[in-house]
Amino acid sequence: MSSILHPALSRRGFCFCCVGGAAYAATGGWLTPREAFAEARGLVTLFKESAAVSPIVTHKLRNNISVLEGSGGNVAVLTGPDGKVLIDAGIGVSRPQITRALADLGPEPITHLINTHWHFDHTDGNPWLNSVGAKIIAQENTRKYLSEVQRVEDWDYNFLALPAGGIPTEVFADEHRLKLNGSSIDLKRYAPAHTDSDISVTFGEADIVHVADTFWNGVYPFIDYSTGGSIAGMIASSDANLAATTDKTIIIPGHGKPVSNRAELREFRDMLVAVRESVAALKKQGRSRDETVAAKPTAAFDARFGASVIDPGFFTRLVYEGV
Ligand SMILES: [Zn+2]
């Protein structure tokens, strides 16, 4: 098994959110629950093996804020005398590469970790980051989901709870404000969008915002219906992101090219709206899910967004589920 590199894993930025799509691509068809379960378990192993050897690329932004690319979701870092503040944790097995990338940013210890939502590819590194001193902060649903077995139907997969040290200890319902390293850090919950635990993290003075998995830059998004996500919520969160930013704002997406802007965000939002309309029209005509996929309602956007493991067929199925 280890001699065969799954095609999904050859893509940089492969993320666990994409396992359903990868399973679909690998078999050329939709899996039975039993097959999907076996496939997903295999992919978790492969994904960890891949993350273990993936390089971390650091992008320096402004006001001592950087973003690390290469371990699950995009990880933002604020440095300064109060210690390093991380937005998302990446995958646990990337610890050596992330440790080196963080050391290159300065000698300060890691003191805070903020989770943007509960998914594996944003929280798997929680336990080791806590073990080196990070206090973990999140929306209260993130703590809830990380504390118990979570079932994600679209993967037919059960996630176990994280070890105690990986569970957030400081949680909030809607909003929370921190002041660290001279920077105000505003945490704000979205209405349910990608999940019902998503938050934005805004660095006010720097005019930088990490928008979690409400924005996938240049790739079709995963939508987690198992924990409150929906296509309507994804569109509403995109509108909220557009309203909260200007053309000067640096926008960090959960996945995809990690340094983004309002123009790319608008393109993503317009794609979501157009695909929702097309899929809703087909469903209203009485077409089945497979007939809707066969009609290729995403065709106009596939060249721009369709090259990831959330392929056009998988994304169409996710939208179909929610219209
Ligand atoms: Zn996610």
Residues whose N, C-alpha, C, O or C-beta is under 5 A from the ligand:
A	BS01	ZN	C17 H119 D213
